[in-house]
């Protein structure tokens, strides 16, 4: 078999192709950080959305949204606190929290009143009807734990990691939780 020698033009084309492949490879690695598959935020976002979706039918039976539910969870525990404290517990600002509290008040689950000590503070208190709702909500955590594909140990590990992140982010002055 006779080998054909490459012409200068063919050599130049091959050389440009190799350089182009190297540039493409360099460009690819340069932009790898922008791939969705390399982002921690995306699976957190997607899982959060999926978990809230799974809560929806359970909470519809209680006539609550997810945000109303977590607000009531804090209220069942605290019984009474100011809006800023509630916002810190939920990592929600007052602009997000105010309509939630208005709806919960309209449903009769909480009351809102100005503090007698400092009228700038709005105090939220759970009502008797709100405490009765807690009885109806007792099955929600157990039903949700069955809906998640994690062992108890995995759940606790994830919980610790997420709270470590929240605590760190809150402490750096750039996190949420400021009402």
PyMOL commands that set and color helices and strands:
alter all, ss='L'
color gray80, all
select helices_A, chain A and resi 8-34+36-38+40-60+66-78+83-90+94-106+128-147+152-171
alter helices_A, ss='H'
color red, helices_A
select strands_A, chain A and resi 80-82+110-114+122-126
alter strands_A, ss='S'
color yellow, strands_A
deselect
rebuild
show_as cartoon
